[in-house]
Amino acid sequence: MKRSFVIAGPIVLSSVLLLLLVSGISQAESPPPLEAAGGAPSLHNPGFDNHDWYEFHKRYQSAYPSGAWLPDDDNNGNDNIPDSIRQDWRLWFLDGTDIVEPDPEQTYVLNVEAVQMRTYGEGKFLAGIYQPIYTTTPCLVYGFQIYAQSRPEGSNDTLIALQVGIDRVGWHPDSYNDPAVHTSFPTTTVWGPAQKYQWAYGPLTVTAEAWNTKITVFTYADASGGRSHRILWDSASFWDATPPMIHDPDNLPAPSGINNLTVITAGTTATVTWTTDKAALGQVYYRLVSVPAGPPPPEYPYKVYLPIVLRQTGWQYTPLNKTPTTSHQAILTGLVPGGTYEFIAVSRGLSGGQCVTWRSEIGQFTIAP
């Protein structure tokens, strides 16, 4: 059954406050939302504006109080999306704090509807909503943003922090049996900077590298005041935030992991190939280190061509191959005839449950004059 209006639950549950410690890192600047195509990872129902809501206890933990409404997965009118790929919004709360009641909000919104959250009782609010995201590419960086505000309406209402996070391996609570987070989030969860937006919406942003083909995006609010203190979420977005260079070429690890490195030149083009033992992203960093001198003036009775040795301050790079593979190829174009280049083949892939960078020794090749 789907609803698009607010249902307030009368149940009051008190609890003991536990502290949740999280660290905030990395953010994206003014990220544009991206439309995913085909099987690309995407955020489902990001704006909460399609009037598609489900009641939490009817789909997940049956002991949870009625009246907790959350945005459903897109096009899930018949409740027939398998759990293994379902991307509805779900709730979480810190074990020991008051459980929370989310429901649709239609007054204080950015567009049509927002998610309003408050405690069922008068206890501590430390909770949020989350969504798993599938078909992510390991070692690409993803960004998540949502707008949020606190509406403290009681004399004892206090806002501690609003944040968003990404769990890099797709961890999240077991909504069917225990929607609570116990003690703290795992170390695989990356948090964006904490903010304190009150009475008006402001953006919360985080970026993180995927360490799995599934990640989870979280909202997080720490507030006090009980039911009089409401937290609102609206207008989320998700995008590929991978930088153009997968590693700083001036701060690379020791050479390892790159096999069968070859380079073939033709005209002003060089093709570099290599292999890795595990599937990985790949690109090549390169720079011009010397070029031949031009012909001497005609009055000189002899001809001596000496190379001009130079060093560029910055590396050039090939487009990042974002499809993990063990057989890599990068094509360098627009090279200087007669120029000598140095290059490094770089790959980044999963090893030991997280992403690592492999690199070749610095190689050289010369383009024919």
Secondary structure, DSSP 8 states (H G I E B T S, - for coil): ----S------------------B----SS-------TT----SSSS--S--EEEHHHHS-TTS-TT-EEE--TT-TTS-S-TTT----EEEEETTS--EEEEEESSS-SSS-EEEEEESSSS-EEEEEEEEEES--TT-EEEEEEEEEEEE-STT-EEEEEEEEEETT----BTTTB-EE-SS--TTEEE---B--BSS-EEEEEEEE-SSSEEEEEEEEEEESGGGEEEEEEEEEEEE---SSSS-TTS---SBS-EEEEEEEETTEEEEEEEEEEEEEEEEEEEEEEEE-----TT-SS----EEE---SS-EE---EEEEEEEEEEEE-S--TT-EEEEEEEEEEEETTEEEEEE---EEEE---
